[in-house]
Amino acid sequence: MYERLARHPAAGAELDLVIETGGRIIGIEARLSSAPTVSRGFWQACEDIGVHEAWVVAPVREGWPIGDRARVLSPLEFPGEVFGG
């Protein structure tokens, strides 16, 4: 089951979408840049919410790691990550 969570961390830090599935909390940020960056607020929101994984979905061919539990994903990779395919 996938549930959209509405959580608002302190100090204006935010994520575009937070979902919980199988006990995992996943933070998702969407970017339009093919060289996406995230702000300090992204990392703060991940910490405040307690995400297990964080994804930045962007128009890239192939994703790459941007932290211990964070990755940039292409829109084509995104469904496989969400639905385990």
Secondary structure, DSSP 4 states (H G I P E B T S, - for coil): --EE-----GGG---SEEEEETTEEEEEEE---SS----HHHHHHHHHHT-SEEEEE-S-SS-EEEETTEEEE-TTTHHHHHHT-
